[in-house]
């Protein structure tokens, strides 16, 4: 007997025999049995994301690519393509000097 049939029988017990009413009540009781899972409340999800731990340094944002290198910035700024001093500029003018300056990490 399905739960829907048992429900119909329990709604009108006078139209059915006592055995059918008893069986319908048994089916409905088994169908509506409350399990431990039904009694436990659902878990709560955290409402806010947790803040980073204190003492952690703020991360800088990725600035993008300039002159073939990745650059970082925190509050704007620009990327220059200049060599830091006049000596490196003079060295970069020669063919051997260009390779030496590139090995130092500067873009020529």
N, C-alpha and C positions, 0 to 999 in steps of 0.2 A: 504494500500500500504506500502510495506517495504521500508526502506531507500535505499537498494540496487537497487530496481526497480525504485525508484524515481531518483536515480543517473543516471541510464541508460537512462531514459527519458530526463533528463536535458542535457545529453551529445549530444543527437540527437533529438532536438525539432521538426525538420521538419518531422520526421517519425510519430509523434503522434498528436492527436487533441489538440486544445488550452485548453480545459478543463483538459485534462490529464497533460499537461505541467504545468498548474496553480496549480493543486493538488500536483504534484511532487515537485514544488518549495515550496509549503506550508509545505509539509512533511520534506523536507530538512532543511527549516528554523527552524522548531520546533525541529528537531533532533540535529541541531548544535547550539542550544541556549546556550549562555554562562551564567553560574550561578555564584553566589557570591563565591561559593567554588572554582570554576575554577580560579577566579581572585586573590585569596589570595595566597601568596607565601608559600612554605612549611617551616615548622619550622626548625631552625638550631639546630643541636645537638652540645653539648659542645665538643670541640676537645681534650682537656686535662682534666684529672681528677683534681679536686680541691685539693690543698694541705691542710694538717691538720691545724687547727687554731694555731696561735703562742701562746707560753706559755704552750703548752701541752707537757708533759714528754714523752720521747721515750719509747715504749713498749719493754719489754724483750721477747726474743723468748723462746718457750717451749723447754726444754732440753730433756724431755722424762722421763722414769721411771727408778729409781735406788733404790734398797733396799725397794721396795714397796711404794715409795713416788714419787710425781711429783717434778721435779727439773727444775729450770730456769737458763738460762745463757745468756750472751749478747755477749761474744767474746771468746767462747771456755771454757775450764776449765774442772775440773773433780769432781766427787762426791765421797767423802770418807765415810766410814762406821765406823768411829771412834767416840767414846764417847768423849765429850769435856774435861773431866778431870779424874784424877785417882780415885777420890771418887766414881764417877758413875760407873767406871769399877769394883771397888771392890763390890759395891752394886749389880751390875748385876750378880755377881757370885752366890748369894743366890737365892732361889726360890721366896721368897717374894720380894726380891729386883728386880728381873726381871719384875714382874708385876708393881712395882712402877716406874721403868725406862720407861716401855712402856707407862704408863699413862702420863709421862712427855713429850712424843712425840718422844722418841728416839727408834730406831729399834735395838733390841738385838738379 
